[in-house]
Protein backbone atom coordinates (compact mmCIF):
# COMPACT_ATOMS: atom_id res chain seq x y z
CA UNK A 1 0.00 0.00 0.00
CA UNK A 2 2.82 2.39 0.82
CA UNK A 3 4.51 1.57 -2.48
CA UNK A 4 1.38 2.46 -4.43
CA UNK A 5 0.09 5.49 -2.59
CA UNK A 6 3.13 7.00 -0.86
CA UNK A 7 6.37 5.85 -2.52
CA UNK A 8 8.18 8.96 -1.23
CA UNK A 9 7.66 7.82 2.39
CA UNK A 10 9.59 4.60 1.68
CA UNK A 11 12.72 6.66 1.08
CA UNK A 12 12.83 7.77 4.71
CA UNK A 13 15.25 5.54 6.71
CA UNK A 14 13.23 6.01 9.90
CA UNK A 15 10.13 4.61 8.22
CA UNK A 16 12.08 1.68 6.82
CA UNK A 17 13.40 0.88 10.29
CA UNK A 18 9.90 1.06 11.78
CA UNK A 19 8.53 -1.21 9.04
CA UNK A 20 10.98 -3.94 10.03
CA UNK A 21 9.78 -3.81 13.65
CA UNK A 22 6.08 -4.41 12.99
CA UNK A 23 5.14 -7.59 14.87
CA UNK A 24 1.78 -7.04 16.52
CA UNK A 25 -1.45 -5.22 15.83
CA UNK A 26 -0.42 -2.63 18.40
CA UNK A 27 2.83 -1.97 16.49
CA UNK A 28 0.92 -1.52 13.24
CA UNK A 29 -1.57 0.89 14.78
CA UNK A 30 1.19 3.00 16.33
CA UNK A 31 3.08 3.03 13.03
CA UNK A 32 -0.04 4.13 11.18
CA UNK A 33 -0.63 6.96 13.67
CA UNK A 34 2.95 8.18 13.25
CA UNK A 35 2.84 7.99 9.47
CA UNK A 36 -0.57 9.47 8.74
CA UNK A 37 -2.46 12.21 10.49
CA UNK A 38 -6.16 11.43 10.55
CA UNK A 39 -9.21 13.60 10.94
CA UNK A 40 -11.46 13.03 13.92
CA UNK A 41 -14.16 11.59 11.65
CA UNK A 42 -11.85 9.06 10.01
CA UNK A 43 -10.50 8.06 13.44
CA UNK A 44 -14.03 7.30 14.60
CA UNK A 45 -14.77 5.27 11.46
CA UNK A 46 -11.49 3.37 11.68
CA UNK A 47 -12.08 2.56 15.34
CA UNK A 48 -15.09 0.48 14.38
CA UNK A 49 -12.93 -1.68 12.10
CA UNK A 50 -9.99 -2.36 14.43
CA UNK A 51 -9.03 -5.91 15.26
CA UNK A 52 -6.49 -7.04 17.83
CA UNK A 53 -4.38 -10.18 17.95
CA UNK A 54 -4.25 -12.32 21.09
CA UNK A 55 -0.79 -11.04 22.06
CA UNK A 56 -1.95 -7.42 22.01
CA UNK A 57 -5.15 -8.21 23.93
CA UNK A 58 -3.20 -9.97 26.67
CA UNK A 59 -0.64 -7.18 26.80
CA UNK A 60 -3.37 -4.58 27.34
CA UNK A 61 -5.11 -6.66 30.00
CA UNK A 62 -1.86 -7.39 31.83
CA UNK A 63 -0.97 -3.70 31.73
CA UNK A 64 -4.38 -2.88 33.20
CA UNK A 65 -4.00 -5.42 35.99
CA UNK A 66 -0.41 -4.46 36.80
CA UNK A 67 -1.26 -0.77 37.18
CA UNK A 68 -4.72 -1.41 38.65
CA UNK A 69 -6.46 0.73 36.03
CA UNK A 70 -10.23 0.64 35.73
CA UNK A 71 -11.94 -0.68 32.64
CA UNK A 72 -13.36 2.80 32.02
CA UNK A 73 -9.86 4.31 32.07
CA UNK A 74 -8.49 1.69 29.66
CA UNK A 75 -11.50 2.15 27.43
CA UNK A 76 -10.89 5.89 27.12
CA UNK A 77 -7.12 5.59 26.80
CA UNK A 78 -7.09 2.95 24.04
CA UNK A 79 -10.48 3.78 22.49
CA UNK A 80 -11.82 0.27 23.07
CA UNK A 81 -15.33 -0.25 24.38
CA UNK A 82 -15.78 -1.36 27.98
CA UNK A 83 -17.82 -4.29 26.67
CA UNK A 84 -14.92 -5.44 24.51
CA UNK A 85 -12.47 -5.19 27.40
CA UNK A 86 -14.83 -7.17 29.64
CA UNK A 87 -15.18 -9.83 26.96
CA UNK A 88 -11.38 -10.09 26.65
CA UNK A 89 -11.03 -10.39 30.42
CA UNK A 90 -13.49 -13.25 30.45
CA UNK A 91 -11.76 -14.98 27.51
CA UNK A 92 -8.25 -14.68 28.93
CA UNK A 93 -8.94 -14.78 32.66
CA UNK A 94 -6.76 -17.84 33.30
CA UNK A 95 -3.82 -16.55 31.25
CA UNK A 96 -3.91 -13.17 32.97
CA UNK A 97 -3.90 -14.80 36.40
CA UNK A 98 -1.05 -17.15 35.41
CA UNK A 99 1.17 -14.26 34.35
CA UNK A 100 0.23 -12.28 37.45
CA UNK A 101 1.16 -15.25 39.66
CA UNK A 102 4.43 -15.76 37.77
CA UNK A 103 5.39 -12.13 38.40
CA UNK A 104 4.94 -12.38 42.16
Backbone atoms as SQL, in Angstrom:
CREATE TABLE atoms (id INTEGER PRIMARY KEY, chain TEXT, resi INTEGER, resn TEXT, atom TEXT, x REAL, y REAL, z REAL);
INSERT INTO atoms VALUES
  (1, 'A', 1, 'UNK', 'N', 0.817, -1.182, 0.000),
  (2, 'A', 1, 'UNK', 'CA', 0.000, 0.000, 0.000),
  (3, 'A', 1, 'UNK', 'C', 0.866, 1.254, 0.000),
  (4, 'A', 2, 'UNK', 'N', 1.913, 1.240, 0.807),
  (5, 'A', 2, 'UNK', 'CA', 2.825, 2.391, 0.819),
  (6, 'A', 2, 'UNK', 'C', 3.485, 2.579, -0.545),
  (7, 'A', 3, 'UNK', 'N', 3.863, 1.487, -1.173),
  (8, 'A', 3, 'UNK', 'CA', 4.510, 1.570, -2.485),
  (9, 'A', 3, 'UNK', 'C', 3.604, 2.235, -3.508),
  (10, 'A', 4, 'UNK', 'N', 2.325, 1.907, -3.468),
  (11, 'A', 4, 'UNK', 'CA', 1.380, 2.460, -4.431),
  (12, 'A', 4, 'UNK', 'C', 1.037, 3.911, -4.146),
  (13, 'A', 5, 'UNK', 'N', 0.639, 4.176, -2.913),
  (14, 'A', 5, 'UNK', 'CA', 0.087, 5.490, -2.588),
  (15, 'A', 5, 'UNK', 'C', 1.101, 6.524, -2.115),
  (16, 'A', 6, 'UNK', 'N', 2.164, 6.069, -1.440),
  (17, 'A', 6, 'UNK', 'CA', 3.133, 7.001, -0.856),
  (18, 'A', 6, 'UNK', 'C', 4.571, 6.514, -1.066),
  (19, 'A', 7, 'UNK', 'N', 5.012, 6.378, -2.295),
  (20, 'A', 7, 'UNK', 'CA', 6.368, 5.853, -2.519),
  (21, 'A', 7, 'UNK', 'C', 7.459, 6.739, -1.922),
  (22, 'A', 8, 'UNK', 'N', 7.197, 8.041, -1.796),
  (23, 'A', 8, 'UNK', 'CA', 8.184, 8.956, -1.227),
  (24, 'A', 8, 'UNK', 'C', 8.464, 8.655, 0.246),
  (25, 'A', 9, 'UNK', 'N', 7.463, 8.136, 0.975),
  (26, 'A', 9, 'UNK', 'CA', 7.659, 7.816, 2.392),
  (27, 'A', 9, 'UNK', 'C', 8.601, 6.633, 2.586),
  (28, 'A', 10, 'UNK', 'N', 8.704, 5.771, 1.588),
  (29, 'A', 10, 'UNK', 'CA', 9.588, 4.604, 1.684),
  (30, 'A', 10, 'UNK', 'C', 11.063, 4.977, 1.566),
  (31, 'A', 11, 'UNK', 'N', 11.337, 6.205, 1.190),
  (32, 'A', 11, 'UNK', 'CA', 12.721, 6.663, 1.075),
  (33, 'A', 11, 'UNK', 'C', 13.290, 7.098, 2.433),
  (34, 'A', 12, 'UNK', 'N', 12.416, 7.322, 3.375),
  (35, 'A', 12, 'UNK', 'CA', 12.830, 7.767, 4.710),
  (36, 'A', 12, 'UNK', 'C', 13.388, 6.579, 5.501),
  (37, 'A', 13, 'UNK', 'N', 14.654, 6.659, 5.965),
  (38, 'A', 13, 'UNK', 'CA', 15.254, 5.537, 6.708),
  (39, 'A', 13, 'UNK', 'C', 14.540, 5.227, 8.028),
  (40, 'A', 14, 'UNK', 'N', 13.963, 6.239, 8.660),
  (41, 'A', 14, 'UNK', 'CA', 13.225, 6.009, 9.902),
  (42, 'A', 14, 'UNK', 'C', 12.000, 5.127, 9.647),
  (43, 'A', 15, 'UNK', 'N', 11.313, 5.401, 8.563),
  (44, 'A', 15, 'UNK', 'CA', 10.132, 4.613, 8.219),
  (45, 'A', 15, 'UNK', 'C', 10.531, 3.183, 7.879),
  (46, 'A', 16, 'UNK', 'N', 11.607, 3.024, 7.158),
  (47, 'A', 16, 'UNK', 'CA', 12.082, 1.676, 6.816),
  (48, 'A', 16, 'UNK', 'C', 12.436, 0.888, 8.072),
  (49, 'A', 17, 'UNK', 'N', 13.059, 1.532, 9.031),
  (50, 'A', 17, 'UNK', 'CA', 13.404, 0.881, 10.292),
  (51, 'A', 17, 'UNK', 'C', 12.136, 0.467, 11.039),
  (52, 'A', 18, 'UNK', 'N', 11.158, 1.370, 11.093),
  (53, 'A', 18, 'UNK', 'CA', 9.900, 1.061, 11.776),
  (54, 'A', 18, 'UNK', 'C', 9.159, -0.092, 11.096),
  (55, 'A', 19, 'UNK', 'N', 9.211, -0.134, 9.773),
  (56, 'A', 19, 'UNK', 'CA', 8.534, -1.211, 9.041),
  (57, 'A', 19, 'UNK', 'C', 9.075, -2.583, 9.420),
  (58, 'A', 20, 'UNK', 'N', 10.356, -2.666, 9.679),
  (59, 'A', 20, 'UNK', 'CA', 10.977, -3.943, 10.031),
  (60, 'A', 20, 'UNK', 'C', 10.583, -4.409, 11.433),
  (61, 'A', 21, 'UNK', 'N', 10.110, -3.486, 12.261),
  (62, 'A', 21, 'UNK', 'CA', 9.785, -3.809, 13.649),
  (63, 'A', 21, 'UNK', 'C', 8.302, -4.087, 13.886),
  (64, 'A', 22, 'UNK', 'N', 7.515, -4.197, 12.838),
  (65, 'A', 22, 'UNK', 'CA', 6.079, -4.407, 12.991),
  (66, 'A', 22, 'UNK', 'C', 5.791, -5.879, 13.252),
  (67, 'A', 23, 'UNK', 'N', 5.414, -6.208, 14.497),
  (68, 'A', 23, 'UNK', 'CA', 5.141, -7.594, 14.867),
  (69, 'A', 23, 'UNK', 'C', 3.713, -7.832, 15.330),
  (70, 'A', 24, 'UNK', 'N', 3.116, -6.856, 15.966),
  (71, 'A', 24, 'UNK', 'CA', 1.775, -7.043, 16.525),
  (72, 'A', 24, 'UNK', 'C', 0.827, -5.991, 15.971),
  (73, 'A', 25, 'UNK', 'N', -0.436, -6.196, 16.240),
  (74, 'A', 25, 'UNK', 'CA', -1.455, -5.224, 15.832),
  (75, 'A', 25, 'UNK', 'C', -1.152, -3.864, 16.454),
  (76, 'A', 26, 'UNK', 'N', -0.737, -3.881, 17.699),
  (77, 'A', 26, 'UNK', 'CA', -0.416, -2.633, 18.401),
  (78, 'A', 26, 'UNK', 'C', 0.696, -1.875, 17.671),
  (79, 'A', 27, 'UNK', 'N', 1.722, -2.597, 17.225),
  (80, 'A', 27, 'UNK', 'CA', 2.828, -1.968, 16.491),
  (81, 'A', 27, 'UNK', 'C', 2.325, -1.320, 15.198),
  (82, 'A', 28, 'UNK', 'N', 1.447, -2.022, 14.510),
  (83, 'A', 28, 'UNK', 'CA', 0.923, -1.517, 13.237),
  (84, 'A', 28, 'UNK', 'C', 0.086, -0.264, 13.464),
  (85, 'A', 29, 'UNK', 'N', -0.734, -0.278, 14.490),
  (86, 'A', 29, 'UNK', 'CA', -1.572, 0.890, 14.775),
  (87, 'A', 29, 'UNK', 'C', -0.731, 2.105, 15.159),
  (88, 'A', 30, 'UNK', 'N', 0.293, 1.895, 15.956),
  (89, 'A', 30, 'UNK', 'CA', 1.186, 3.003, 16.334),
  (90, 'A', 30, 'UNK', 'C', 1.915, 3.544, 15.117),
  (91, 'A', 31, 'UNK', 'N', 2.376, 2.634, 14.255),
  (92, 'A', 31, 'UNK', 'CA', 3.078, 3.030, 13.033),
  (93, 'A', 31, 'UNK', 'C', 2.144, 3.865, 12.149),
  (94, 'A', 32, 'UNK', 'N', 0.931, 3.419, 12.001),
  (95, 'A', 32, 'UNK', 'CA', -0.044, 4.127, 11.181),
  (96, 'A', 32, 'UNK', 'C', -0.304, 5.527, 11.737),
  (97, 'A', 33, 'UNK', 'N', -0.403, 5.645, 13.047),
  (98, 'A', 33, 'UNK', 'CA', -0.628, 6.956, 13.668),
  (99, 'A', 33, 'UNK', 'C', 0.549, 7.897, 13.430),
  (100, 'A', 34, 'UNK', 'N', 1.759, 7.360, 13.483),
  (101, 'A', 34, 'UNK', 'CA', 2.946, 8.185, 13.251),
  (102, 'A', 34, 'UNK', 'C', 3.036, 8.638, 11.792),
  (103, 'A', 35, 'UNK', 'N', 2.664, 7.743, 10.895),
  (104, 'A', 35, 'UNK', 'CA', 2.842, 7.992, 9.473),
  (105, 'A', 35, 'UNK', 'C', 1.775, 8.914, 8.884),
  (106, 'A', 36, 'UNK', 'N', 0.546, 8.730, 9.333),
  (107, 'A', 36, 'UNK', 'CA', -0.568, 9.475, 8.737),
  (108, 'A', 36, 'UNK', 'C', -1.357, 10.196, 9.811),
  (109, 'A', 37, 'UNK', 'N', -1.595, 11.465, 9.584),
  (110, 'A', 37, 'UNK', 'CA', -2.462, 12.205, 10.492),
  (111, 'A', 37, 'UNK', 'C', -3.884, 12.017, 10.006),
  (112, 'A', 38, 'UNK', 'N', -4.782, 11.719, 10.925),
  (113, 'A', 38, 'UNK', 'CA', -6.156, 11.432, 10.550),
  (114, 'A', 38, 'UNK', 'C', -7.100, 12.461, 11.143),
  (115, 'A', 39, 'UNK', 'N', -8.184, 12.702, 10.410),
  (116, 'A', 39, 'UNK', 'CA', -9.213, 13.597, 10.937),
  (117, 'A', 39, 'UNK', 'C', -9.986, 12.870, 12.032),
  (118, 'A', 40, 'UNK', 'N', -10.677, 13.624, 12.830),
  (119, 'A', 40, 'UNK', 'CA', -11.463, 13.028, 13.920),
  (120, 'A', 40, 'UNK', 'C', -12.516, 12.063, 13.355),
  (121, 'A', 41, 'UNK', 'N', -13.125, 12.442, 12.249),
  (122, 'A', 41, 'UNK', 'CA', -14.164, 11.593, 11.650),
  (123, 'A', 41, 'UNK', 'C', -13.585, 10.263, 11.159),
  (124, 'A', 42, 'UNK', 'N', -12.441, 10.309, 10.499),
  (125, 'A', 42, 'UNK', 'CA', -11.847, 9.063, 10.013),
  (126, 'A', 42, 'UNK', 'C', -11.353, 8.203, 11.174),
  (127, 'A', 43, 'UNK', 'N', -10.905, 8.827, 12.264),
  (128, 'A', 43, 'UNK', 'CA', -10.500, 8.063, 13.445),
  (129, 'A', 43, 'UNK', 'C', -11.689, 7.307, 14.017),
  (130, 'A', 44, 'UNK', 'N', -12.844, 7.954, 14.067),
  (131, 'A', 44, 'UNK', 'CA', -14.035, 7.300, 14.596),
  (132, 'A', 44, 'UNK', 'C', -14.461, 6.145, 13.698),
  (133, 'A', 45, 'UNK', 'N', -14.400, 6.337, 12.394),
  (134, 'A', 45, 'UNK', 'CA', -14.771, 5.275, 11.462),
  (135, 'A', 45, 'UNK', 'C', -13.786, 4.117, 11.528),
  (136, 'A', 46, 'UNK', 'N', -12.499, 4.418, 11.614),
  (137, 'A', 46, 'UNK', 'CA', -11.485, 3.369, 11.677),
  (138, 'A', 46, 'UNK', 'C', -11.579, 2.578, 12.967),
  (139, 'A', 47, 'UNK', 'N', -11.991, 3.233, 14.041),
  (140, 'A', 47, 'UNK', 'CA', -12.079, 2.562, 15.336),
  (141, 'A', 47, 'UNK', 'C', -13.050, 1.389, 15.271),
  (142, 'A', 48, 'UNK', 'N', -14.090, 1.531, 14.498),
  (143, 'A', 48, 'UNK', 'CA', -15.093, 0.479, 14.377),
  (144, 'A', 48, 'UNK', 'C', -14.525, -0.758, 13.686),
  (145, 'A', 49, 'UNK', 'N', -13.472, -0.595, 12.901),
  (146, 'A', 49, 'UNK', 'CA', -12.930, -1.682, 12.100),
  (147, 'A', 49, 'UNK', 'C', -11.672, -2.308, 12.681),
  (148, 'A', 50, 'UNK', 'N', -11.233, -1.843, 13.848),
  (149, 'A', 50, 'UNK', 'CA', -9.995, -2.356, 14.431),
  (150, 'A', 50, 'UNK', 'C', -10.151, -3.792, 14.890),
  (151, 'A', 51, 'UNK', 'N', -9.091, -4.562, 14.695),
  (152, 'A', 51, 'UNK', 'CA', -9.031, -5.906, 15.262),
  (153, 'A', 51, 'UNK', 'C', -7.710, -6.030, 16.003),
  (154, 'A', 52, 'UNK', 'N', -7.683, -6.870, 17.007),
  (155, 'A', 52, 'UNK', 'CA', -6.495, -7.039, 17.827),
  (156, 'A', 52, 'UNK', 'C', -6.114, -8.511, 17.861),
  (157, 'A', 53, 'UNK', 'N', -4.826, -8.789, 17.818),
  (158, 'A', 53, 'UNK', 'CA', -4.383, -10.176, 17.954),
  (159, 'A', 53, 'UNK', 'C', -4.326, -10.530, 19.439),
  (160, 'A', 54, 'UNK', 'N', -4.218, -11.823, 19.709),
  (161, 'A', 54, 'UNK', 'CA', -4.247, -12.317, 21.088),
  (162, 'A', 54, 'UNK', 'C', -3.129, -11.703, 21.922),
  (163, 'A', 55, 'UNK', 'N', -1.946, -11.582, 21.340),
  (164, 'A', 55, 'UNK', 'CA', -0.794, -11.042, 22.060),
  (165, 'A', 55, 'UNK', 'C', -1.062, -9.612, 22.536),
  (166, 'A', 56, 'UNK', 'N', -1.654, -8.814, 21.672),
  (167, 'A', 56, 'UNK', 'CA', -1.951, -7.423, 22.014),
  (168, 'A', 56, 'UNK', 'C', -3.052, -7.344, 23.071),
  (169, 'A', 57, 'UNK', 'N', -4.077, -8.194, 22.933),
  (170, 'A', 57, 'UNK', 'CA', -5.152, -8.210, 23.928),
  (171, 'A', 57, 'UNK', 'C', -4.591, -8.538, 25.316),
  (172, 'A', 58, 'UNK', 'N', -3.781, -9.573, 25.384),
  (173, 'A', 58, 'UNK', 'CA', -3.196, -9.970, 26.667),
  (174, 'A', 58, 'UNK', 'C', -2.292, -8.876, 27.229),
  (175, 'A', 59, 'UNK', 'N', -1.536, -8.248, 26.356),
  (176, 'A', 59, 'UNK', 'CA', -0.638, -7.179, 26.796),
  (177, 'A', 59, 'UNK', 'C', -1.434, -6.031, 27.433),
  (178, 'A', 60, 'UNK', 'N', -2.532, -5.649, 26.799),
  (179, 'A', 60, 'UNK', 'CA', -3.369, -4.577, 27.338),
  (180, 'A', 60, 'UNK', 'C', -3.991, -4.978, 28.674),
  (181, 'A', 61, 'UNK', 'N', -4.480, -6.208, 28.764),
  (182, 'A', 61, 'UNK', 'CA', -5.111, -6.663, 30.004),
  (183, 'A', 61, 'UNK', 'C', -4.101, -6.811, 31.142),
  (184, 'A', 62, 'UNK', 'N', -2.905, -7.271, 30.814),
  (185, 'A', 62, 'UNK', 'CA', -1.862, -7.390, 31.834),
  (186, 'A', 62, 'UNK', 'C', -1.421, -6.012, 32.315),
  (187, 'A', 63, 'UNK', 'N', -1.321, -5.084, 31.385),
  (188, 'A', 63, 'UNK', 'CA', -0.971, -3.699, 31.728),
  (189, 'A', 63, 'UNK', 'C', -2.026, -3.125, 32.673),
  (190, 'A', 64, 'UNK', 'N', -3.290, -3.369, 32.349),
  (191, 'A', 64, 'UNK', 'CA', -4.377, -2.878, 33.198),
  (192, 'A', 64, 'UNK', 'C', -4.286, -3.471, 34.599),
  (193, 'A', 65, 'UNK', 'N', -4.065, -4.752, 34.677),
  (194, 'A', 65, 'UNK', 'CA', -4.005, -5.418, 35.987),
  (195, 'A', 65, 'UNK', 'C', -2.790, -4.951, 36.787),
  (196, 'A', 66, 'UNK', 'N', -1.645, -4.859, 36.126),
  (197, 'A', 66, 'UNK', 'CA', -0.407, -4.460, 36.800),
  (198, 'A', 66, 'UNK', 'C', -0.537, -3.075, 37.437),
  (199, 'A', 67, 'UNK', 'N', -1.146, -2.152, 36.707),
  (200, 'A', 67, 'UNK', 'CA', -1.256, -0.772, 37.176),
  (201, 'A', 67, 'UNK', 'C', -2.594, -0.476, 37.860),
  (202, 'A', 68, 'UNK', 'N', -3.419, -1.528, 37.979),
  (203, 'A', 68, 'UNK', 'CA', -4.717, -1.414, 38.647),
  (204, 'A', 68, 'UNK', 'C', -5.597, -0.315, 38.051),
  (205, 'A', 69, 'UNK', 'N', -5.620, -0.247, 36.720),
  (206, 'A', 69, 'UNK', 'CA', -6.464, 0.726, 36.033),
  (207, 'A', 69, 'UNK', 'C', -7.878, 0.176, 35.895),
  (208, 'A', 70, 'UNK', 'N', -8.844, 1.059, 35.918),
  (209, 'A', 70, 'UNK', 'CA', -10.229, 0.645, 35.734),
  (210, 'A', 70, 'UNK', 'C', -10.489, 0.350, 34.255),
  (211, 'A', 71, 'UNK', 'N', -11.555, -0.383, 34.019),
  (212, 'A', 71, 'UNK', 'CA', -11.944, -0.681, 32.641),
  (213, 'A', 71, 'UNK', 'C', -12.333, 0.610, 31.921),
  (214, 'A', 72, 'UNK', 'N', -12.972, 1.513, 32.627),
  (215, 'A', 72, 'UNK', 'CA', -13.358, 2.804, 32.020),
  (216, 'A', 72, 'UNK', 'C', -12.123, 3.588, 31.568),
  (217, 'A', 73, 'UNK', 'N', -11.094, 3.597, 32.411),
  (218, 'A', 73, 'UNK', 'CA', -9.863, 4.307, 32.065),
  (219, 'A', 73, 'UNK', 'C', -9.228, 3.693, 30.819),
  (220, 'A', 74, 'UNK', 'N', -9.104, 2.371, 30.795),
  (221, 'A', 74, 'UNK', 'CA', -8.493, 1.687, 29.656),
  (222, 'A', 74, 'UNK', 'C', -9.318, 1.914, 28.388),
  (223, 'A', 75, 'UNK', 'N', -10.606, 1.930, 28.556),
  (224, 'A', 75, 'UNK', 'CA', -11.504, 2.155, 27.429),
  (225, 'A', 75, 'UNK', 'C', -11.261, 3.530, 26.794),
  (226, 'A', 76, 'UNK', 'N', -11.147, 4.525, 27.631),
  (227, 'A', 76, 'UNK', 'CA', -10.890, 5.885, 27.121),
  (228, 'A', 76, 'UNK', 'C', -9.489, 5.996, 26.528),
  (229, 'A', 77, 'UNK', 'N', -8.511, 5.448, 27.223),
  (230, 'A', 77, 'UNK', 'CA', -7.121, 5.588, 26.796),
  (231, 'A', 77, 'UNK', 'C', -6.852, 4.931, 25.448),
  (232, 'A', 78, 'UNK', 'N', -7.377, 3.711, 25.262),
  (233, 'A', 78, 'UNK', 'CA', -7.092, 2.952, 24.042),
  (234, 'A', 78, 'UNK', 'C', -8.254, 2.937, 23.056),
  (235, 'A', 79, 'UNK', 'N', -9.318, 3.676, 23.371),
  (236, 'A', 79, 'UNK', 'CA', -10.483, 3.781, 22.495),
  (237, 'A', 79, 'UNK', 'C', -11.051, 2.407, 22.141),
  (238, 'A', 80, 'UNK', 'N', -11.225, 1.594, 23.193),
  (239, 'A', 80, 'UNK', 'CA', -11.816, 0.268, 23.069),
  (240, 'A', 80, 'UNK', 'C', -13.030, 0.270, 23.992),
  (241, 'A', 81, 'UNK', 'N', -14.135, -0.288, 23.542),
  (242, 'A', 81, 'UNK', 'CA', -15.335, -0.251, 24.380),
  (243, 'A', 81, 'UNK', 'C', -15.139, -1.052, 25.670),
  (244, 'A', 82, 'UNK', 'N', -15.842, -0.644, 26.712),
  (245, 'A', 82, 'UNK', 'CA', -15.784, -1.359, 27.980),
  (246, 'A', 82, 'UNK', 'C', -16.286, -2.789, 27.806),
  (247, 'A', 83, 'UNK', 'N', -17.277, -2.957, 26.935),
  (248, 'A', 83, 'UNK', 'CA', -17.820, -4.288, 26.665),
  (249, 'A', 83, 'UNK', 'C', -16.752, -5.196, 26.068),
  (250, 'A', 84, 'UNK', 'N', -15.983, -4.667, 25.142),
  (251, 'A', 84, 'UNK', 'CA', -14.918, -5.444, 24.512),
  (252, 'A', 84, 'UNK', 'C', -13.862, -5.831, 25.534),
  (253, 'A', 85, 'UNK', 'N', -13.455, -4.888, 26.365),
  (254, 'A', 85, 'UNK', 'CA', -12.466, -5.192, 27.398),
  (255, 'A', 85, 'UNK', 'C', -12.979, -6.258, 28.363),
  (256, 'A', 86, 'UNK', 'N', -14.247, -6.167, 28.732),
  (257, 'A', 86, 'UNK', 'CA', -14.830, -7.166, 29.637),
  (258, 'A', 86, 'UNK', 'C', -14.856, -8.545, 28.970),
  (259, 'A', 87, 'UNK', 'N', -15.166, -8.560, 27.698),
  (260, 'A', 87, 'UNK', 'CA', -15.183, -9.828, 26.956),
  (261, 'A', 87, 'UNK', 'C', -13.784, -10.436, 26.906),
  (262, 'A', 88, 'UNK', 'N', -12.768, -9.606, 26.673),
  (263, 'A', 88, 'UNK', 'CA', -11.384, -10.093, 26.646),
  (264, 'A', 88, 'UNK', 'C', -10.991, -10.650, 28.007),
  (265, 'A', 89, 'UNK', 'N', -11.370, -9.936, 29.069),
  (266, 'A', 89, 'UNK', 'CA', -11.033, -10.390, 30.421),
  (267, 'A', 89, 'UNK', 'C', -11.610, -11.775, 30.677),
  (268, 'A', 90, 'UNK', 'N', -12.842, -11.964, 30.253),
  (269, 'A', 90, 'UNK', 'CA', -13.495, -13.253, 30.448),
  (270, 'A', 90, 'UNK', 'C', -12.800, -14.342, 29.625),
  (271, 'A', 91, 'UNK', 'N', -12.422, -14.015, 28.394),
  (272, 'A', 91, 'UNK', 'CA', -11.764, -14.981, 27.507),
  (273, 'A', 91, 'UNK', 'C', -10.387, -15.398, 28.022),
  (274, 'A', 92, 'UNK', 'N', -9.647, -14.450, 28.567),
  (275, 'A', 92, 'UNK', 'CA', -8.249, -14.685, 28.927),
  (276, 'A', 92, 'UNK', 'C', -8.005, -14.663, 30.442),
  (277, 'A', 93, 'UNK', 'N', -9.037, -14.871, 31.204),
  (278, 'A', 93, 'UNK', 'CA', -8.937, -14.777, 32.662),
  (279, 'A', 93, 'UNK', 'C', -7.829, -15.671, 33.232),
  (280, 'A', 94, 'UNK', 'N', -7.769, -16.916, 32.789),
  (281, 'A', 94, 'UNK', 'CA', -6.756, -17.843, 33.298),
  (282, 'A', 94, 'UNK', 'C', -5.345, -17.392, 32.936),
  (283, 'A', 95, 'UNK', 'N', -5.158, -16.969, 31.690),
  (284, 'A', 95, 'UNK', 'CA', -3.822, -16.545, 31.249),
  (285, 'A', 95, 'UNK', 'C', -3.358, -15.289, 31.970),
  (286, 'A', 96, 'UNK', 'N', -4.269, -14.392, 32.249),
  (287, 'A', 96, 'UNK', 'CA', -3.915, -13.166, 32.972),
  (288, 'A', 96, 'UNK', 'C', -3.487, -13.511, 34.396),
  (289, 'A', 97, 'UNK', 'N', -4.237, -14.397, 35.032),
  (290, 'A', 97, 'UNK', 'CA', -3.902, -14.803, 36.402),
  (291, 'A', 97, 'UNK', 'C', -2.582, -15.569, 36.457),
  (292, 'A', 98, 'UNK', 'N', -2.316, -16.402, 35.449),
  (293, 'A', 98, 'UNK', 'CA', -1.052, -17.146, 35.414),
  (294, 'A', 98, 'UNK', 'C', 0.134, -16.204, 35.327),
  (295, 'A', 99, 'UNK', 'N', 0.054, -15.205, 34.477),
  (296, 'A', 99, 'UNK', 'CA', 1.168, -14.263, 34.347),
  (297, 'A', 99, 'UNK', 'C', 1.306, -13.405, 35.592),
  (298, 'A', 100, 'UNK', 'N', 0.171, -13.071, 36.213),
  (299, 'A', 100, 'UNK', 'CA', 0.229, -12.284, 37.455),
  (300, 'A', 100, 'UNK', 'C', 0.879, -13.102, 38.564),
  (301, 'A', 101, 'UNK', 'N', 0.562, -14.382, 38.644),
  (302, 'A', 101, 'UNK', 'CA', 1.157, -15.245, 39.663),
  (303, 'A', 101, 'UNK', 'C', 2.630, -15.487, 39.386),
  (304, 'A', 102, 'UNK', 'N', 3.017, -15.550, 38.134),
  (305, 'A', 102, 'UNK', 'CA', 4.426, -15.763, 37.772),
  (306, 'A', 102, 'UNK', 'C', 5.272, -14.540, 38.126),
  (307, 'A', 103, 'UNK', 'N', 4.666, -13.360, 38.085),
  (308, 'A', 103, 'UNK', 'CA', 5.387, -12.126, 38.396),
  (309, 'A', 103, 'UNK', 'C', 5.618, -11.941, 39.893),
  (310, 'A', 104, 'UNK', 'N', 4.793, -12.583, 40.708),
  (311, 'A', 104, 'UNK', 'CA', 4.942, -12.384, 42.161),
  (312, 'A', 104, 'UNK', 'C', 5.814, -13.443, 42.791);
